[in-house]
Amino acid sequence: MNAAEAPAGSNPGAREASLERQLAEARQELESFTYSVSHDLKSPLHTIKGFVEIVLEDLAVGRTQSTRDDLLRVREAADILQGQLETILELSRLGRSTLEPQHMPVAELWERVRRRWAPVFECVGGRLELAGSARSVWCDPAKFSALLDHLLDNALSFRRPEQPLQVQLLLDEEGASLKGQVRDNGRGVPAEHLERIFDLFRKLNPETRGRGVGLSFARKLVALHGGRIRAESGGLGTGLCIHFELPLAAGRARE
C-alpha cells in the first residue's frame, strides 16, 4: 500500500476529506515555497547585477584596480545561485519520486545510523543513542535513512561548542503510527522561529555551516511517507527536538 493512501476499511467520506486536506496543505506549501524561493534567488542576482554595473562603470573610465575583486564576488554569487537552483531541482525530483516501503527492523536501521554517524560524533566529542519501543519501521529504507541523515546533520550544525553534543533518536509505536524524535542539547530555537526552520534556504544563524536546506528535505521526506513533522524548543540554549509521525502499514495497524 502506498503510505499516503488511507488504510483499508476507511469510509469514502473520510478518504475524500483526507484528500481535500492533503490538497489544501499541498497548495499552501506550494505558495510558501514559491514565495521563499523567489525571495532567496533575488539576493545573489542583485549581487551579480550590482557588481557587473560597478565593473562596467570602472572600465568606462579606465579604473581597473578593483575589477578582479569585483569579478570574484560576481563568481561567488553565481556559485550560490547555481547551488540554490540545483537544490530546487533536487527537491522537485524528490517530490515526484515514489516510495518502495517495507518493514525495516529498528536494529538494522540503528546499525546503519551508527556506522555512518558514530565516527562523526566521536570527532566532536558527542554521543548518539537510540531509545523507544518500536521494533520495526514501515518505510522506504533509502528515504527514511536520508531523513535521519538530514536531522542528525542539523543537530551537528547547531551544536554548542562549549559542551559535548548529545543526540537521542527515539522511535515508538502508538496506535497506527510510528512516532519519532531526534532530540539534541544544541543551541535551540526561539519559539517565533520554529516554523521557519523548515523553510528552504532558511538559516537563523548565517555563521553556521550548511545551506539551510536539510530540514526542508526532512519535511519533504516525511510528507512522502504520508506523515507529519514539527519542531519543539524551549528557546536559545535549550536544544531542539524534531518530532515526526509516520503511518504504520495497514496490516500492522489492524493487528
N, C-alpha and C positions, 0 to 999 in steps of 0.2 A: 504493500500500500504506500502511496506517496504520502510523505509526512504531513503535507499541507491539507490532505483530504480529511473529511470528517470520518470518525470511526463508524464501522458498520452498525446499523441499528438506529442511527440518528434519523429523526423525522425530517421530511423535506423542508418544513418551515425553518427549522434550526440550521440546516445546511445553507438555505438561502440567506438567512440573517448573517451567518458566518461569512459567506462570500461577499455580501454587501459591506460588512465591516472591514474585511481584508481589502476590498476595492477602495474604500474611503481612506484607509491607512496608506495604501499604495499611492493614491492621488496626493495625499498630504506630504508623503515622503518625497515624491517627485517634485512638488512645488518647493519644498525646503531645499532639496538637492540642487535644483536649478538656480535658486537664489544664491546659495552658498558658493556654487562653482563659478557662476558669472562674476560674483564679487571677488573671489580669490584669484581668478585668472586675470583680472584687471590690474592687479598690483605689479606683476612682472612686466605686463605690456606697457604700463605707464613708465616704468623704469627704462625699458628699451627705447620707447619713443623719446623720452626726455634726454637721455644721453646721446642718442643719434642727432637730435637737434643741436645739442651743445657741440658735438664734433663737427657738424656742418657749419655752424657759425664760426668756430675756431679756424676751420680750413679756409673759409671765405676771406679771412683777414691774415692768413699765414701764421696763425698761432697754433703750434703743434706740440708744445711741451707736455700737455696733459692728455693728448689723444690716445696714447697707449692705455693709460689707466681707465679712461672713459670707455674704450672698447672692451677692456677686460670686464667692466661692470655690465656692459651690454651682454657679453657672453655668459656671465654668471646668471643674469636674469633670464636669458634664453634657456639655460640649463634647468632652472627652476620651472619655467613654463613647460618644457618638454617632460620633466618628471611628473608634473601635475596632469598633463594630458595622458601620459601612459597609465597613471593611476586610475583616471576616469575610465579609460578603455578596459583596464583590468576589472574594475567594479562592474562595468557593463557586461563583460563576458561571464563574470560570476553570477550576475542576475539571470542570465539565460541558460545557465548550466542546470543539469538535472541531478537528482540525488540517486545514489545506489545504497540505500540503507540496509543495515544488517545488525544483528546483535553483536556487540563488541564487549568482551569481558573487561571489567574495570581493571583487573590485574594486568591484562595485556596493554590496555590504554596507559596505565600508570608506568609500565616498563618503558613504553615509547617516550613518554614525557620525561621520565627520569634520565634516560640515555641522552636525550637531546639537551636537557636543561641543567642537569646536576653540575657539569663542568663549568657552565657559565656562572651559576650561583656560587660555586666554590671560589671562583676568581674574584668575586666582590664580597666574599665572606658572608654569603647569605645562606638561607635554609628554605627548602621547598618540601612540603609534606602533604600527604593525602589523608582525608578523613571522610566519614559518611558511610551509609549503609548500602548504597547501590551495588549490585553485583554485576550488572551489565548496562550498556548504553545502546539504545536503538538509534543509529546514526549512520551517516556516510563517513567511514573511518578517516578518509583523507581530509574531508572538510571539517570534521569535528577536531581533528588534530590541528588543523590550521587555526580554528577558533581559539584553542588553548594557547597556541603559539603567540597569537596576537595579544591575548590577555596577559600572558606571562611577560612578554616583551614590554608591554605597557607598565607593568609593575617594576621592571628593571629600569625603565626610563625615568620613573618618578620616585625612585628610592631616595632616602635621606642619607647623605654621605656620613653624617655623624653617628649613625647606628647601623648594625647589621640588618640586612633585608630579610624579612620573614614573610613567606607567602604560603597560604594554605589553599589547596584545591579540595572543595567539599562537594560530594555527589550523593544525593539522597533520592529515594523513590517516595513520592507522595501521591496516592491515588493513581490517576492515569498520567502522571507527569514525572519527569526527571527534573529535579531542582538542583542546580549547581551554583557554586560560589567560587570566585577567586578573590581571596581577601589578603591585603598586604598592610604593612605598617609604614608605608611611604609618606609622601608629602601631603596627601589628602587634597580635597577639592571643596571650595566654598559651595554652599547649598545652591546659590543662584547660578552656578555654572555646571551643575550636574548633568543637565540635559545637553548642554552644548558640547560636552566632551565627545559625543558620538558624531558630531558634525565633521564632514570631510575637511581636511587640512586645518583643523582647529587645534591650535597649541596655546594653552593658557600661559605657559612659560616658554617664551621663544628660545631660552638658553638650553632647554633640554634637547637631547638627540632625537632623531626621527623626523618624519614629515607630517605628523599629525593625521595619520590615516588608519592606524591599527584598530582603533575602536569602531571606526566606520565599517571596516571589513568584518569585525566581530559581529556587529549588528546585522549585516547582510547575511552572514553565515548562519546566525541564529534564525533569521527570518526564513531562510531556505528550508530549515528543518521544521517550519511551522511554529516556531517558539517566540519567546519574548525576552528582552534584556533590559536591565536598568542598572543605575549606579547609586551607591549609597556612601556617604562620607559625613563625618562629624565636623568637617572643616579642615583648614590647614593644620598640618602636623598630626592628624589623627588617622591617616591611612585611607585606603579606598577599598570598597567591596563591590565587585561586579556580580550581580545576580542574573542568572539565565534559567529559563524554564523551557524544556522540550517535551513534546508529547511522546509517550511510550507507544510501542506498536499496538495495534488494535487487539491482537490476540492477548498480549500481556495485560492490557487494560481490563479485559473481561475475565481474567483468571481470578 
